[in-house]
Amino acid sequence: MLDGEVRATVPGPTTATAATWRIAIELRVRFTPGAGTPAIERTIRRESDFLGGTDPLETEGRRALALRRAAADAGRELLRALER
């Protein structure tokens, strides 16, 4: 059985001029292979920076891409951890 949760932080500026922003994703997973087998628990956090755009729509697009990039990295790491 696989049980878990995914959380993303609210994007926040990393510079005083808000030219660069950061978003993070955190995966918490508990995998129980079967009866009598100990559960495997992992917490994986990945952060990604993105540039602010010239308008809100461009900034949102860049945020979505940064979030997708962080989620893909966290997913790969989770698969590696569960394969062991």
DSSP file (Angstrom, degrees, kcal/mol; ACC not computed):
  #  RESIDUE AA STRUCTURE BP1 BP2  ACC     N-H-->O    O-->H-N    N-H-->O    O-->H-N    TCO  KAPPA ALPHA  PHI   PSI    X-CA   Y-CA   Z-CA
    1    1 A M              0   0    0      0, 0.0    31,-3.0     0, 0.0     2,-0.5   0.000 360.0 360.0 360.0 139.4    0.0    0.0    0.0
    2    2 A L  E     +A   31   0A   0     29,-0.2     2,-0.4    31,-0.1    29,-0.2  -0.966 360.0 171.9-117.7 126.8    1.2    3.5   -0.9
    3    3 A D  E     +A   30   0A   0     27,-2.5    27,-3.2    -2,-0.5     2,-0.3  -0.992  15.8 126.7-134.3 140.4    0.1    6.5    1.1
    4    4 A G  E     -A   29   0A   0     -2,-0.4     2,-0.3    25,-0.2    25,-0.2  -0.987  38.3-125.8-172.6-178.6    1.3   10.0    0.9
    5    5 A E  E     -A   28   0A   0     23,-2.2    23,-2.5    -2,-0.3     2,-0.4  -0.993  10.6-148.8-147.4 151.2    0.8   13.7    0.5
    6    6 A V  E     -A   27   0A   0     -2,-0.3     2,-0.4    21,-0.2    21,-0.2  -0.981  17.2-178.4-122.5 130.8    2.2   16.4   -1.7
    7    7 A R  E     -A   26   0A   0     19,-2.4    19,-3.0    -2,-0.4     2,-0.4  -0.984   9.5-163.7-130.0 142.0    2.6   20.0   -0.6
    8    8 A A  E     -A   25   0A   0     -2,-0.4    17,-0.2    17,-0.2     2,-0.1  -0.968  19.9-129.1-120.9 141.3    3.7   23.1   -2.5
    9    9 A T        -     0   0    0     15,-2.6    15,-0.1    -2,-0.4     3,-0.0  -0.398  32.0 -96.5 -81.3 163.6    4.8   26.3   -0.8
   10   10 A V        -     0   0    0     -2,-0.1    -1,-0.1    13,-0.1    12,-0.1  -0.661  50.8-104.4 -75.0 132.6    3.5   29.7   -1.7
   11   11 A P        -     0   0    0      0, 0.0    12,-0.2     0, 0.0    -1,-0.1  -0.297  43.4-171.0 -60.4 143.0    6.0   31.3   -4.1
   12   12 A G  E     -B   22   0A   0     10,-2.0    10,-2.2    -3,-0.0     2,-0.1  -0.991  26.1-104.9-137.1 145.9    8.1   34.0   -2.5
   13   13 A P  E     -B   21   0A   0      0, 0.0     8,-0.3     0, 0.0     3,-0.0  -0.398  20.1-166.2 -68.1 144.1   10.6   36.6   -3.9
   14   14 A T  S    S+     0   0    0      6,-3.2     2,-0.3    -2,-0.1     7,-0.2   0.436  72.5  52.3-107.6  -4.2   14.3   35.8   -3.4
   15   15 A T  S >  S-     0   0    0      5,-0.8     3,-1.4     1,-0.1     5,-0.0  -0.905  86.6-116.2-128.5 159.4   15.4   39.3   -4.3
   16   16 A A  T 3  S+     0   0    0     -2,-0.3    -1,-0.1     1,-0.3     0, 0.0   0.799 117.1  49.1 -64.3 -29.1   14.4   42.8   -3.1
   17   17 A T  T 3  S-     0   0    0     -3,-0.0    -1,-0.3     3,-0.0     0, 0.0   0.428 108.8-123.5 -90.9   1.2   13.1   43.7   -6.6
   18   18 A A  S <  S+     0   0    0     -3,-1.4    -2,-0.1     2,-0.1    34,-0.1   0.800  71.2 132.8  59.6  31.5   11.1   40.5   -6.9
   19   19 A A        +     0   0    0      1,-0.2    33,-2.9    32,-0.1     2,-0.4   0.808  68.7  41.1 -78.0 -30.4   12.9   39.6  -10.1
   20   20 A T  E    S- C   0  51A   0     31,-0.3    -6,-3.2    29,-0.0    -5,-0.8  -0.962  71.6-171.8-122.0 137.0   13.5   36.1   -8.9
   21   21 A W  E     -BC  13  50A   0     29,-3.4    29,-2.5    -2,-0.4     2,-0.4  -0.827   8.8-148.3-123.2 161.1   11.1   33.9   -7.1
   22   22 A R  E     -BC  12  49A   0    -10,-2.2   -10,-2.0    -2,-0.3     2,-0.3  -0.992  11.6-178.8-133.4 140.6   11.3   30.5   -5.4
   23   23 A I  E     - C   0  48A   0     25,-2.4    25,-2.6    -2,-0.4     2,-0.3  -0.974   9.3-160.1-133.1 149.8    8.8   27.7   -5.0
   24   24 A A  E     - C   0  47A   0     -2,-0.3   -15,-2.6    23,-0.2     2,-0.4  -0.940   5.1-158.7-131.2 152.7    9.2   24.3   -3.2
   25   25 A I  E     -AC   8  46A   0     21,-2.7    21,-2.4    -2,-0.3     2,-0.4  -0.982   6.6-163.3-128.9 142.9    7.4   21.0   -3.2
   26   26 A E  E     -AC   7  45A   0    -19,-3.0   -19,-2.4    -2,-0.4     2,-0.5  -0.992   0.8-163.7-131.2 127.6    7.5   18.4   -0.5
   27   27 A L  E     -AC   6  44A   0     17,-3.2    17,-2.7    -2,-0.4     2,-0.5  -0.931   2.9-171.9-108.6 130.0    6.5   14.7   -0.9
   28   28 A R  E     +AC   5  43A   0    -23,-2.5   -23,-2.2    -2,-0.5     2,-0.4  -0.988  16.5 175.8-120.6 121.4    5.8   12.6    2.2
   29   29 A V  E     -AC   4  42A   0     13,-2.9    13,-2.4    -2,-0.5     2,-0.4  -0.963  22.2-169.6-133.0 142.5    5.3    8.9    1.3
   30   30 A R  E     -AC   3  41A   0    -27,-3.2   -27,-2.5    -2,-0.4     2,-0.5  -0.983  12.0-170.6-130.3 119.7    4.8    5.7    3.3
   31   31 A F  E     -AC   2  40A   0      9,-3.0     9,-3.0    -2,-0.4   -29,-0.2  -0.952   7.0-171.9-115.8 123.5    5.0    2.4    1.4
   32   32 A T        -     0   0    0    -31,-3.0     7,-0.1    -2,-0.5     3,-0.1  -0.935   4.8-166.8-113.9 106.6    4.0   -0.9    3.0
   33   33 A P        -     0   0    0      0, 0.0     2,-0.3     0, 0.0    -1,-0.1   0.855  59.7 -48.2 -64.6 -36.2    5.0   -3.8    0.7
   34   34 A G  S >  S-     0   0    0      3,-0.3     3,-1.7   -33,-0.1     2,-0.1  -0.981  79.8 -41.0-179.8 179.1    3.0   -6.4    2.5
   35   35 A A  T 3  S+     0   0    0     -2,-0.3    -3,-0.0     1,-0.3     0, 0.0  -0.366 123.3  12.0 -63.1 134.4    2.0   -8.0    5.8
   36   36 A G  T 3  S+     0   0    0      1,-0.2    -1,-0.3    -2,-0.1     0, 0.0   0.379 100.3 114.7  80.7  -4.8    4.9   -8.5    8.1
   37   37 A T  S <  S-     0   0    0     -3,-1.7    -3,-0.3     1,-0.0    -1,-0.2  -0.847  72.3-113.5 -99.5 131.4    7.2   -6.2    6.0
   38   38 A P        -     0   0    0      0, 0.0     2,-0.1     0, 0.0    -4,-0.1  -0.310  34.0-110.5 -64.1 145.4    8.4   -3.0    7.6
   39   39 A A        -     0   0    0     -7,-0.1     2,-0.5    -6,-0.1    -7,-0.2  -0.408  20.9-136.9 -73.8 149.8    7.1    0.2    6.0
   40   40 A I  E     -C   31   0A   0     -9,-3.0    -9,-3.0    -2,-0.1     2,-0.4  -0.947  21.7-170.1-107.9 125.1    9.4    2.5    4.1
   41   41 A E  E     +C   30   0A   0     -2,-0.5     2,-0.3   -11,-0.2   -11,-0.2  -0.955   8.0 172.9-119.6 136.1    8.9    6.2    4.8
   42   42 A R  E     -C   29   0A   0    -13,-2.4   -13,-2.9    -2,-0.4     2,-0.4  -0.996  18.5-163.9-140.4 144.9   10.5    9.1    2.9
   43   43 A T  E     -C   28   0A   0     -2,-0.3     2,-0.4   -15,-0.2   -15,-0.2  -0.995  16.0-176.0-126.1 124.4   10.2   12.8    2.8
   44   44 A I  E     -C   27   0A   0    -17,-2.7   -17,-3.2    -2,-0.4     2,-0.4  -0.977   3.9-172.5-125.5 131.9   11.6   14.6   -0.2
   45   45 A R  E     +C   26   0A   0     -2,-0.4     2,-0.4   -19,-0.2   -19,-0.2  -0.985   4.0 179.0-126.4 133.3   11.8   18.3   -0.7
   46   46 A R  E     -C   25   0A   0    -21,-2.4   -21,-2.7    -2,-0.4     2,-0.3  -0.991   8.9-159.7-132.5 142.6   12.8   20.1   -3.9
   47   47 A E  E     -C   24   0A   0     -2,-0.4     2,-0.4   -23,-0.2   -23,-0.2  -0.883   5.3-170.6-119.2 152.6   13.0   23.9   -4.6
   48   48 A S  E     -C   23   0A   0    -25,-2.6   -25,-2.4    -2,-0.3     2,-0.3  -0.993  11.0-146.0-144.6 135.3   13.1   25.7   -7.9
   49   49 A D  E     -C   22   0A   0     -2,-0.4     2,-0.3   -27,-0.2   -27,-0.2  -0.708  18.5-179.8 -97.1 151.2   13.7   29.3   -8.8
   50   50 A F  E     -C   21   0A   0    -29,-2.5   -29,-3.4    -2,-0.3     2,-0.3  -0.990  27.3-111.6-147.7 154.5   12.0   31.2  -11.6
   51   51 A L  E     -C   20   0A   0     -2,-0.3   -31,-0.3   -31,-0.2     2,-0.1  -0.620  32.8-115.3 -85.4 142.5   12.2   34.7  -13.0
   52   52 A G        -     0   0    0    -33,-2.9     2,-0.1    -2,-0.3    -1,-0.1  -0.486  34.8-132.2 -70.2 147.1    9.3   37.1  -12.7
   53   53 A G        -     0   0    0      2,-0.3    -1,-0.1    -2,-0.1     6,-0.0  -0.267  22.6-101.6 -93.6-176.9    7.7   38.0  -16.0
   54   54 A T  S    S+     0   0    0     -2,-0.1    -1,-0.1     1,-0.1    -2,-0.0   0.650 107.2  18.8 -79.7 -15.9    6.7   41.4  -17.4
   55   55 A D  S  > S-     0   0    0      1,-0.0     4,-2.1     0, 0.0    -2,-0.3  -0.943  90.2 -99.4-145.9 167.0    3.0   40.6  -16.6
   56   56 A P  H  > S+     0   0    0      0, 0.0     4,-2.5     0, 0.0     5,-0.2   0.838 118.5  55.7 -59.5 -35.3    1.2   38.3  -14.2
   57   57 A L  H  > S+     0   0    0      2,-0.2     4,-2.1     1,-0.2     5,-0.1   0.914 109.1  46.0 -65.9 -42.4    0.4   35.7  -16.9
   58   58 A E  H  > S+     0   0    0     -3,-0.3     4,-2.2     2,-0.2    -1,-0.2   0.910 112.8  50.5 -65.6 -42.2    4.0   35.3  -17.8
   59   59 A T  H  X S+     0   0    0     -4,-2.1     4,-2.3     1,-0.2    -2,-0.2   0.915 110.0  50.5 -61.9 -42.8    5.0   35.0  -14.2
   60   60 A E  H  X S+     0   0    0     -4,-2.5     4,-2.5     2,-0.2    -1,-0.2   0.890 108.8  51.9 -63.2 -40.1    2.3   32.4  -13.6
   61   61 A G  H  X S+     0   0    0     -4,-2.1     4,-2.0     1,-0.2    -1,-0.2   0.913 111.1  46.8 -62.1 -42.5    3.6   30.4  -16.6
   62   62 A R  H  X S+     0   0    0     -4,-2.2     4,-2.2     2,-0.2    -2,-0.2   0.872 111.2  52.4 -67.2 -37.1    7.1   30.5  -15.3
   63   63 A R  H  X S+     0   0    0     -4,-2.3     4,-2.5     2,-0.2    -2,-0.2   0.921 108.4  50.7 -63.2 -43.9    5.9   29.5  -11.8
   64   64 A A  H  X S+     0   0    0     -4,-2.5     4,-2.3     1,-0.2    -2,-0.2   0.898 110.9  48.3 -62.2 -41.4    4.0   26.5  -13.3
   65   65 A L  H  X S+     0   0    0     -4,-2.0     4,-2.3     2,-0.2    -1,-0.2   0.898 111.5  49.7 -66.1 -40.0    7.1   25.4  -15.2
   66   66 A A  H  X S+     0   0    0     -4,-2.2     4,-2.3     2,-0.2    -2,-0.2   0.900 111.6  49.1 -65.2 -40.3    9.3   25.7  -12.0
   67   67 A L  H  X S+     0   0    0     -4,-2.5     4,-2.5     2,-0.2    -2,-0.2   0.909 111.0  49.6 -65.4 -42.4    6.7   23.7  -10.0
   68   68 A R  H  X S+     0   0    0     -4,-2.3     4,-2.3     2,-0.2    -2,-0.2   0.899 110.8  50.5 -62.1 -41.0    6.7   21.0  -12.7
   69   69 A R  H  X S+     0   0    0     -4,-2.3     4,-2.1     2,-0.2    -2,-0.2   0.920 112.1  46.4 -63.0 -45.4   10.5   20.8  -12.7
   70   70 A A  H  X S+     0   0    0     -4,-2.3     4,-2.4     1,-0.2    -2,-0.2   0.892 112.3  50.9 -65.2 -40.5   10.6   20.5   -8.9
   71   71 A A  H  X S+     0   0    0     -4,-2.5     4,-2.5     2,-0.2    -2,-0.2   0.893 109.3  50.3 -65.7 -40.2    7.9   17.8   -9.0
   72   72 A A  H  X S+     0   0    0     -4,-2.3     4,-2.2     2,-0.2    -1,-0.2   0.919 111.7  48.0 -64.1 -43.3    9.7   15.8  -11.6
   73   73 A D  H  X S+     0   0    0     -4,-2.1     4,-2.1     1,-0.2    -2,-0.2   0.923 113.5  47.3 -62.1 -44.5   12.9   15.9   -9.6
   74   74 A A  H  X S+     0   0    0     -4,-2.4     4,-2.3     1,-0.2    -2,-0.2   0.884 110.8  52.4 -65.4 -39.4   11.1   14.8   -6.4
   75   75 A G  H  X S+     0   0    0     -4,-2.5     4,-2.3     2,-0.2    -1,-0.2   0.909 109.2  48.9 -63.5 -43.2    9.3   12.0   -8.2
   76   76 A R  H  X S+     0   0    0     -4,-2.2     4,-2.2     1,-0.2    -2,-0.2   0.920 111.9  49.1 -61.4 -44.1   12.6   10.6   -9.6
   77   77 A E  H  X S+     0   0    0     -4,-2.1     4,-2.2     1,-0.2    -2,-0.2   0.888 109.7  52.2 -63.0 -39.4   14.2   10.8   -6.2
   78   78 A L  H  X S+     0   0    0     -4,-2.3     4,-2.1     2,-0.2    -2,-0.2   0.920 108.8  49.7 -63.9 -44.2   11.1    9.0   -4.6
   79   79 A L  H  X S+     0   0    0     -4,-2.3     4,-1.6     1,-0.2    -2,-0.2   0.916 110.5  50.6 -61.6 -42.7   11.3    6.2   -7.2
   80   80 A R  H  X S+     0   0    0     -4,-2.2     4,-0.7     1,-0.2    -1,-0.2   0.914 110.7  49.8 -59.6 -42.8   15.0    5.7   -6.5
   81   81 A A  H  < S+     0   0    0     -4,-2.2     3,-0.4     1,-0.2    -1,-0.2   0.870 112.5  46.4 -66.5 -37.0   14.4    5.6   -2.7
   82   82 A L  H  < S+     0   0    0     -4,-2.1    -1,-0.2     1,-0.2    -2,-0.2   0.719 103.0  63.8 -80.0 -20.6   11.6    3.0   -3.1
   83   83 A E  H  <        0   0    0     -4,-1.6    -1,-0.2     1,-0.2    -2,-0.2   0.733 360.0 360.0 -72.5 -22.0   13.6    0.8   -5.4
   84   84 A R     <        0   0    0     -4,-0.7    -1,-0.2    -3,-0.4    -2,-0.1   0.483 360.0 360.0 -74.9 360.0   16.2    0.1   -2.8
